[in-house]
Amino acid sequence: MYRFVLTRQWVFLTLMALALIPAMIKLGFWQYHRHEHRVTQNQLIEANLRAEPVPMTAITSPGHRVPRADFWRAVTATGTYDSAHEVVVRMRTDNDDKVGFHVLTPLVLADGRVVLVNRGWVPGGDDPRAYPPVPAAPAGEVTVTGRLKADETSGGSGIKDRKGLPDRQVMLINSEQQAEYLGRTVLGGYLELTAPKPADGSPETIADPDHDSIGPHMAYAVQWWLFAAAVPVGWVVLVRREKREREEEAARAEASRQEPATA
């Protein structure tokens, strides 16, 4: 009755179904692990944002690689801005996804070491290669508060570190590169400014990272698992339909052979 499942066509279909089931299950777990990672990431961000600010010098040092556990950690630094060596970071977006620049200003500490401070976003001018209008940094000694971020690299960010850029423009925020440019000792990572905010709103401070949404990964995981469950069900449906069609065809053939004899 079901010998047709041994034909080449049905063997190929069965093998394909058997290969799809574990592949879909694996894809479901891949999406599930992405969901778990997103939840863990959100918890880390929220905990670090809520933590009491600590001096940046207490958790980083020259050449230090900021670990993921310290990303977005609330930190403070006290020093004097070195506006003469300020640079802007190209191709950055504001909170409304408009393209412009981030303003990166060195903050010189009392011991001569430097903290890189990302003061926020400014729009570009008519000439993308020209240095944009940037509000002056506060004069004198200041205490700033912000989020600790790791040095940006091409491998980690996907941003190509192009050469031949206009003067005082960079593609990446990287403490080692800025140490060469400044000729000073620079602490690893950088501070993303949150306070004090500019009185006139420029540069525009960078918004907190999203730590509320969990993304669609769990829904995708469930979809893949449902697809995996649907494969054997679909195979059975196709087999039964094929059996029914073959039985109907055999019945019609039998009926056509009996018609002359009856006549």
Disulfide bonds with the S-S distance in Angstrom:
none
